[in-house]
Structure formats: structure tokens, C-alpha cells
Amino acid sequence: MAHYGLEAGSWLDAAPQVLAEAAERWKLTLESYHDAGHSSVVAVARDIHDTAVLLKAWYARARYRDEVTALRLWASGPTAGVIETADDLSVASLELVGGRPGGGARPAREVQMVAAVIQGLHAVGAKRGRPALPRLGDHLQHTVLPRVARRAGTLGLDRRAWLVREAMPELQALRESPSRTTVLHADLYRENVIFDGRGNPRLIDPHPLVGDAAYDWAFWSVYYDLGQATFQRLAIASRISRIPVPEISAWCRAVALDGLLYYSEIGDPAQETAAEVLAALMASGLEG
């Protein structure tokens, strides 16, 4: 509700009935409900063959449409397959990765494996034309820059004010490389990467955009495990994508700034770690 406002409360109350309607339509038996995130609700169901599937209901119709569009574009790739959709309900039936919500156990070489599937996802996205998805450039211009400016101007940042002031020009100077345009996952937190029964990573819950692949690599470098092994992921990202470290680093500083201001606004303790990561990224930029 904090993300969408009070209207989301009534939607959450109605979500079980919406999922039940979809289950009846597709001849599924609902088994259990799971997390109620800020944009969706999920449940496990079984089909007539007793195969477990995931039912997902979205609060925002645009998020439903964009996520389904991206998952279908990435079909047979390292994501969760789309089985059925109900546009009128903003509900989809999806492959249940790993046999349970959250997937299976994470392997020892998790980071390297995830980097490989991100590169594979980008390769598929680059070949599939320009789907009807939001553009990264528009997102930066109309969403990120205005909210960063507003937060920087209204929050009492105290000892971090200098850091925000130094990082702002980095965000404003970002320019996409058209040669790297692909369909981005754009939400590469660790919880959005789960593993199937064979130990292979699957990227779930995208917030897809069409734009420069460097954005995904930067987001993954910073937020996959905030404050831990940032520069190791950055090096892996550059090696696999063949995008130079300084170019990914510029995007890293931008997404770290955006995150720091977000965490500061909501009073999240992660703001301390985000500030440390941004300061380290700024220092590495000066050294470079």
C-alpha cells in the first residue's frame, strides 16, 4: 500500500477472489497463498494433471501487461514460462520454478551463473525487435531525474549532501549506446533470481524496459547484494558483456544515487550501505 496508496488496500482484499476466478476459468485447484508484494499477489495451484503452477495477480494493469510481454518475448529462455493469461483480471498462470515459490537451492557459483543468463537474456532481447514496452530513456527523463531532483531538494541529507551533490552530474550526463539496445529486466535484485530443479538460474518479476544493456549490468552490480562484492560483480559484468568498466560504472553511480535518495526518504536502514556504495563508486570514478 505504501507504493500505490490506499486504493491498493481494497485490491489486496479482493485479490483472493480474483485469483479464485482465474483458477476456476483454467480448471485449477488453489493450494496456498504467498507473499503480497507492493505490485502483485501470488498463489500456488494445481492443474488437472496435478502439476503445480504459480498464479500471479498484478495491482497495476500496466505492470501486468509489461511483465507478460517481456516473459513471452523471452519464452524458452532463463525466465518463468507463461502458461495462461487473463487480461480482464490482470492475472497470469506461470511456470512454478523449482517446484515451490522462491525456487530451489542456490549453487556455489551463483554469481557467475547469473551473469551468464543476464547476457543470454540480453542477446534474446536484442534480436526480437522493439516490443511495446517502456523505454529506458523516457524512464530516466520523466521518472528518475525528476524524483532525484525532488528528493535531493527536500530531504535533510546532512553529512550526505556533498555526496548527492557530487553524484548528480553523473546521472544528468548519462547517454545510452544504441548499439547495446535490448529488453532489460531492470529489477535485478537477488530475490528476483531463483533456481530451478537443475540448479539453473531463472530471472523472475521483471520491470522491463527497452534500452542500454549497461543499465541492467549496473543495477545488478549495485543491488544484487547491496554493499557486498560490488566491484567483483562489476568486473564480471564487464568481462561477460564486453562493456568497459568505466561505462558500466557511470550507470552504477546513477542507480546508486537514486537508491540512496529512495532509502533516505522512507527511512530505510539500507541508506547507510547505499551511501557507502555510492561513495566507493564515486572514488573509483575519480581514480579512473
C-alpha positions in Angstrom: 0.0 0.0 0.0 2.9 2.4 0.7 3.8 2.1 -3.0 0.4 2.6 -4.6 -1.6 4.3 -1.9 -4.8 3.5 -0.1 -6.5 2.1 -3.2 -4.2 -0.9 -3.1 -5.8 -1.9 0.2 -9.1 -2.7 -1.4 -7.3 -4.5 -4.2 -5.4 -6.7 -1.7 -8.7 -7.6 0.0 -10.2 -8.6 -3.4 -7.1 -10.4 -4.7 -8.0 -13.9 -3.4 -11.4 -13.7 -5.2 -9.7 -12.6 -8.4 -7.2 -15.5 -8.2 -10.1 -17.9 -7.4 -11.9 -16.7 -10.5 -8.8 -17.2 -12.7 -8.3 -20.7 -11.2 -11.9 -21.7 -12.0 -11.5 -20.4 -15.5 -8.4 -22.5 -16.1 -9.6 -25.5 -14.1 -7.0 -25.2 -11.4 -7.2 -26.0 -7.7 -5.8 -23.3 -5.5 -3.4 -24.7 -2.9 -1.7 -21.9 -1.0 -1.3 -18.1 -1.0 2.1 -16.5 -0.6 3.7 -13.1 -0.4 1.7 -9.9 -1.0 4.3 -7.6 -2.6 3.8 -4.0 -3.5 2.8 -4.8 -7.0 1.4 -8.4 -7.0 0.0 -11.4 -5.1 0.8 -15.0 -5.9 -0.7 -18.4 -5.1 0.2 -22.0 -5.9 -2.3 -24.0 -7.8 -2.5 -27.4 -9.4 -3.8 -28.3 -12.9 -5.9 -31.3 -13.9 -2.7 -33.3 -14.3 -1.7 -32.4 -10.7 1.2 -30.2 -11.9 1.9 -27.2 -9.6 1.7 -23.8 -11.3 2.0 -20.2 -10.0 -0.9 -17.8 -10.2 0.1 -14.2 -10.1 -2.2 -11.2 -9.9 -1.0 -7.6 -10.5 -2.3 -4.5 -9.0 -1.3 -2.2 -11.9 -2.6 -3.3 -15.3 0.5 -1.7 -17.0 2.8 -3.8 -14.8 0.8 -7.0 -15.8 0.9 -6.1 -19.5 4.7 -5.2 -19.5 5.7 -8.3 -17.5 3.7 -10.7 -19.6 5.0 -9.1 -22.8 8.6 -9.5 -21.6 8.2 -13.1 -20.4 6.6 -14.1 -23.7 9.5 -12.4 -25.6 12.0 -14.4 -23.5 10.0 -17.6 -23.9 12.2 -20.8 -23.6 14.9 -18.6 -22.0 16.1 -18.3 -18.4 12.8 -17.0 -17.0 9.4 -18.4 -15.9 7.2 -19.6 -18.7 3.8 -18.0 -19.2 1.0 -20.7 -19.4 -2.3 -18.7 -19.4 -3.3 -15.1 -19.1 -6.5 -13.2 -18.2 -6.2 -9.6 -19.4 -9.5 -8.7 -17.8 -8.2 -9.8 -14.4 -4.5 -8.9 -14.8 -3.7 -12.5 -13.8 -1.3 -15.0 -15.3 -0.6 -18.7 -14.7 3.2 -19.1 -14.7 5.7 -22.0 -14.5 6.5 -22.8 -10.9 10.3 -22.7 -11.0 12.0 -25.2 -8.7 8.7 -26.7 -7.6 8.0 -24.1 -5.0 7.8 -20.3 -4.5 11.3 -19.0 -4.2 12.8 -21.8 -6.3 15.4 -24.3 -5.3 18.8 -24.1 -3.5 21.4 -21.6 -4.7 24.6 -23.2 -6.2 28.1 -22.2 -5.1 28.9 -20.4 -8.4 25.7 -18.4 -8.2 27.1 -15.0 -9.3 28.9 -16.3 -12.4 25.8 -18.3 -13.5 23.5 -15.4 -13.0 25.8 -13.1 -15.1 25.7 -15.7 -17.9 21.9 -15.8 -18.0 21.7 -12.0 -17.9 23.9 -11.9 -21.0 21.7 -14.6 -22.6 18.6 -12.6 -21.9 20.1 -9.5 -23.4 21.1 -11.5 -26.5 17.5 -12.7 -27.0 16.1 -9.2 -26.4 18.4 -7.6 -28.9 17.1 -10.0 -31.6 13.4 -9.6 -31.0 12.8 -6.1 -32.4 11.3 -3.3 -30.4 8.4 -4.6 -28.3 5.7 -2.4 -26.9 7.5 -1.7 -23.6 8.5 1.5 -21.8 11.8 3.0 -22.9 14.8 3.5 -20.6 15.4 7.0 -21.9 11.8 8.0 -21.1 12.1 6.4 -17.7 15.2 8.4 -16.9 13.9 11.7 -18.3 10.4 11.6 -16.9 10.7 9.5 -13.7 14.3 9.1 -12.4 15.6 12.7 -12.9 12.5 14.4 -11.5 12.4 12.2 -8.4 16.1 12.5 -7.8 15.9 16.3 -8.1 12.8 16.4 -5.8 14.4 14.2 -3.1 17.7 16.0 -3.3 16.0 19.3 -2.8 13.6 18.3 0.0 15.4 15.7 2.1 17.6 16.7 5.0 20.7 14.9 3.8 23.1 16.4 6.3 26.5 14.7 6.0 25.5 13.1 2.7 24.6 16.3 0.9 28.1 16.6 -0.6 27.8 13.0 -1.9 24.5 13.7 -3.6 25.8 17.0 -5.0 28.8 15.3 -6.5 26.8 12.4 -8.0 24.0 14.4 -9.6 26.0 15.4 -12.7 26.8 11.7 -13.3 23.1 11.0 -13.6 22.4 14.0 -15.8 25.3 13.2 -18.1 24.2 9.6 -18.9 23.8 8.7 -22.5 22.6 5.4 -23.9 24.5 3.5 -26.6 22.1 2.5 -29.4 24.3 -0.5 -30.3 23.5 -2.0 -26.9 19.7 -1.7 -27.0 17.9 -4.7 -25.7 15.0 -5.7 -23.5 16.1 -5.1 -19.9 15.0 -6.9 -16.8 15.5 -3.7 -14.9 14.9 -5.1 -11.4 17.8 -7.5 -10.8 17.6 -7.8 -7.0 18.8 -11.2 -5.7 15.2 -12.1 -4.7 14.3 -11.8 -8.4 16.7 -14.6 -9.4 15.7 -18.1 -8.4 16.9 -21.5 -9.3 15.2 -24.5 -10.9 15.5 -28.1 -10.0 18.7 -28.5 -12.0 20.3 -25.5 -10.3 19.9 -23.2 -13.2 19.1 -19.5 -12.6 15.8 -18.0 -13.7 15.1 -14.3 -13.8 11.6 -13.5 -12.5 9.5 -10.4 -11.7 11.0 -8.1 -14.4 10.1 -4.4 -14.5 11.0 -4.4 -18.2 12.4 -1.5 -20.3 13.9 -1.2 -23.7 17.3 0.4 -23.5 21.1 0.2 -23.0 22.2 -3.2 -21.5 24.6 -1.3 -19.3 21.7 -0.3 -17.1 20.9 -3.9 -16.2 24.6 -4.6 -15.5 24.8 -1.6 -13.3 21.7 -2.4 -11.4 22.9 -6.0 -10.8 26.4 -4.8 -9.7 24.9 -2.5 -7.1 21.7 -4.1 -5.9 22.1 -7.9 -6.3 23.7 -7.9 -2.9 23.9 -4.3 -1.7 27.2 -3.5 -0.1 28.7 -6.9 -0.8 31.2 -7.6 -3.7 30.0 -4.7 -5.8 33.3 -4.3 -7.7 33.6 -8.1 -8.2 30.2 -8.1 -9.9 31.2 -5.0 -11.9 34.3 -6.8 -13.2 32.3 -9.9 -14.1 29.7 -7.8 -15.8 32.3 -6.0 -17.9 34.0 -9.3 -18.8 30.9 -11.1 -19.9 29.1 -8.1 -21.6 32.3 -6.6 -23.1 31.1 -3.2 -22.0 34.0 -1.2 -20.5 34.1 -0.9 -16.7 34.0 2.9 -16.8 30.8 2.9 -18.9 29.0 0.5 -16.5 30.4 2.4 -13.5 28.7 5.6 -14.7 25.4 3.8 -14.7 26.3 2.3 -11.3 26.7 5.7 -9.8 23.4 6.8 -11.2 21.4 3.9 -9.9 23.2 4.1 -6.5 22.3 7.7 -6.2 18.6 7.0 -7.0 18.6 4.2 -4.4 20.3 6.3 -1.7 17.7 9.0 -2.0 14.8 6.5 -2.0 16.1 4.7 1.1 16.7 8.1 2.8 13.1 9.2 2.0 11.5 6.2 3.5 13.9 5.9 6.4 15.3 2.5 5.4 18.4 1.4 7.3 19.8 0.4 3.8 20.6 4.1 3.3 23.8 3.7 5.2 25.0 0.9 3.0 23.8 2.7 -0.2 25.8 5.8 0.8 28.9 3.7 1.3 28.5 2.0 -2.1 27.9 5.4 -3.8 31.0 6.9 -2.1 33.1 4.0 -3.2 31.8 4.2 -6.8 32.5 8.0 -6.8 36.0 7.4 -5.6 36.7 4.8 -8.2 35.5 7.1 -10.9 37.9 9.8 -9.7 40.7 7.3 -9.7 39.8 6.2 -13.2 
